[in-house]
Amino acid sequence: MSDTPSAPSQAQLDRFAELFNQSLTLRHFGARMSFPEGRMVVVELPEVQPQHRGGLGASAVNGGVLSALFDFAIGCTPALRDPTRRCATVQLSMSFERPATGNHLRVEAVIDNGGPSTVFASAKLMDAAGRVCARCQGVVRVSSQPWASGESPATN
């Protein structure tokens, strides 16, 4: 018998995303998460708002907003292995390649490597035209403890 847990079902991942997407935090921020085909985490900002834009009247999305989207996407990659366990981002390294403009952003994050308590992941952020605007690598700590809600990190 193998000690490797089986991958979560698409239904489990969809439930995790559904609960997270209902949270006040994500609704206020305007982001949505999904797990297409259980292979990656996708975080979308479907309607970039004025408060998401940079300072000085710039049309590009603020780097802090991009950082938050990366943190959210990378931080949820352990759910691709086990959506019931608590996890937290412990390190992010980002490179901004071009201004992220337009009214829609998409982040795609995947697991690169890791073990039972640590996940190494990478992500790319694309604008509405599909151009990569930024990239990120991150480390996520995975706990043996379940989420307080039992199903997702969403608490509000």
C-alpha positions in Angstrom: 0.0 0.0 0.0 1.2 3.5 -0.9 1.5 6.3 1.7 0.9 8.8 -1.1 -2.6 10.3 -0.7 -4.8 10.3 -3.8 -5.5 13.6 -5.5 -8.6 15.4 -4.4 -11.6 15.1 -6.6 -12.7 18.0 -8.8 -15.8 18.2 -6.6 -13.7 18.8 -3.5 -11.6 21.5 -5.3 -14.8 23.1 -6.6 -16.2 23.2 -3.1 -13.0 24.7 -1.7 -13.1 27.5 -4.4 -16.8 28.1 -3.9 -16.4 28.7 -0.2 -13.3 30.9 -0.7 -15.0 32.9 -3.4 -18.0 33.6 -1.1 -15.7 35.1 1.6 -15.9 38.8 2.3 -12.2 39.2 1.5 -12.4 37.9 -2.0 -15.7 39.6 -2.7 -14.3 42.9 -1.6 -11.1 42.5 -3.6 -13.0 41.3 -6.6 -11.0 38.2 -7.3 -12.3 34.7 -8.1 -10.5 31.3 -7.8 -10.9 28.0 -9.6 -9.1 24.7 -10.2 -9.5 23.9 -13.9 -9.2 20.2 -14.4 -7.6 19.9 -10.9 -4.2 20.8 -12.5 -3.6 24.4 -11.5 -5.0 27.2 -9.4 -6.4 30.1 -11.4 -7.1 33.4 -9.8 -8.9 36.0 -11.9 -9.6 39.7 -11.4 -12.4 39.9 -14.0 -13.0 43.6 -13.5 -10.0 45.8 -12.7 -11.3 48.7 -10.7 -9.8 52.2 -10.2 -8.6 51.3 -6.8 -6.5 48.4 -8.3 -4.6 50.9 -10.5 -1.2 52.3 -9.7 -0.5 55.8 -8.3 0.0 59.0 -10.2 -2.9 58.3 -12.6 -1.2 55.3 -14.1 -3.3 52.8 -16.0 -1.3 49.8 -14.9 -2.4 47.7 -12.0 -0.6 48.5 -8.8 2.3 46.1 -7.9 0.7 45.5 -4.4 -2.4 44.2 -6.1 -0.3 41.9 -8.3 1.5 40.7 -5.2 -1.8 39.9 -3.5 -3.0 37.9 -6.5 0.2 35.9 -6.5 0.0 35.3 -2.8 -3.6 34.0 -3.2 -2.8 31.7 -6.1 0.5 30.3 -4.8 -0.9 30.0 -1.3 -3.8 27.8 -2.6 -1.6 25.4 -4.6 -1.4 22.8 -1.7 -5.2 22.3 -2.2 -4.3 20.5 -5.4 -2.9 17.8 -3.1 -5.2 18.1 -0.1 -7.8 20.8 0.2 -8.5 20.0 3.8 -5.2 21.0 5.3 -4.2 24.4 6.5 -1.4 26.1 4.7 0.3 29.5 4.5 2.6 31.3 2.1 6.0 31.7 3.6 8.0 33.2 0.7 7.3 34.9 -2.6 9.7 36.1 -5.2 8.2 38.2 -8.1 9.5 39.6 -11.3 7.5 42.3 -13.1 8.1 42.1 -16.8 5.7 44.6 -18.2 2.9 46.8 -16.9 -0.3 44.9 -16.3 -2.9 47.0 -18.0 -6.5 46.4 -19.3 -9.6 45.4 -17.4 -9.0 41.6 -16.7 -6.1 39.8 -15.1 -5.4 36.1 -14.8 -2.9 34.2 -12.6 -2.1 30.5 -13.2 -0.2 28.7 -10.4 1.2 25.2 -10.4 3.1 23.0 -7.9 6.7 22.5 -9.0 7.9 20.3 -6.2 7.6 19.6 -2.5 6.9 17.1 0.2 4.2 16.6 2.8 4.8 19.9 4.7 6.3 22.2 2.0 5.2 23.1 -1.5 7.3 24.9 -4.1 5.1 26.6 -6.7 5.3 29.0 -9.6 2.8 31.3 -11.2 2.4 33.7 -14.1 0.1 36.7 -14.4 -1.4 37.6 -17.7 -3.4 40.5 -19.0 -6.6 40.3 -21.0 -4.5 39.8 -24.2 -2.8 36.8 -22.7 0.6 38.5 -22.4 2.7 37.5 -19.4 3.2 40.6 -17.3 4.8 39.1 -14.2 6.1 35.8 -12.8 6.3 34.5 -9.2 7.9 31.6 -7.3 6.8 30.8 -3.8 7.0 28.4 -0.9 4.0 27.3 1.1 4.0 25.6 4.4 1.4 22.8 4.8 0.1 21.9 8.2 -1.2 18.6 9.4 -4.2 20.5 10.9 -7.5 20.8 9.0 -9.0 24.2 8.2 -11.1 25.6 11.1 -14.2 25.4 8.8 -13.3 21.8 7.8 -13.6 22.7 4.1 -11.7 25.9 3.2 -9.7 28.7 4.7 -12.7 31.1 4.2 -13.7 32.4 7.6 -15.8 35.4 6.8 
